[in-house]
Amino acid sequence: MIRVLFKSMTVLAAGAALMLPRAFTTAFAADAPPTAAASTAAEEAGTKSFTVVSVEVDDTKFWLPGSIVVDQGDKVKLTLKNQVPGASNQHGFTIPAYNITEVVTRGTPKTITFVADKAGVFPFSCQLHPAHVGGQLIVMQKK
């Protein structure tokens, strides 16, 4: 029981560590003068963007965050990063319901964009290593 609790706490801490630097970047970027990045942000207005990272904690590999929530009809941009150490430098990412299947090489992020046109809960996982812990894309039904 303690081992399970420790793993859960470790995964939460890892997720927070991945999100914290982005929070500071966002806060400082709001005060920055307009740049070429500002025009890119304007082009991506209306796009829900997420960075999804493959990590290893206590010999278990995860895609974090484990849940991504969007609204039906949203344009979704996922930046996939593989940060799992070891001999295997490639890990998969698939959302079968959206016909998304990618191989992500460590050190080379991949970007996927799609429209979340179906409402529901859709699992994502590593198609190369089924034992890895996946997650879920939650698409809220359009009102």
Sequence and secondary structure as in RCSB ss.txt:
>XXXX:A:sequence
MIRVLFKSMTVLAAGAALMLPRAFTTAFAADAPPTAAASTAAEEAGTKSFTVVSVEVDDTKFWLPGSIVVDQGDK
VKLTLKNQVPGASNQHGFTIPAYNITEVVTRGTPKTITFVADKAGVFPFSCQLHPAHVGGQLIVMQKK
>XXXX:A:secstr
 HHHHHHHHHHHHHHHHHHHHHHHHHHHHHHS   HHHHHHHHTTTEEEEEEEEEEETTEEEEESSEEEEETT E
EEEEEEE   SS  EEEEEEGGGTEEEEEETTB EEEEEE  S EEEEEB SS TTSB EEEEEE   
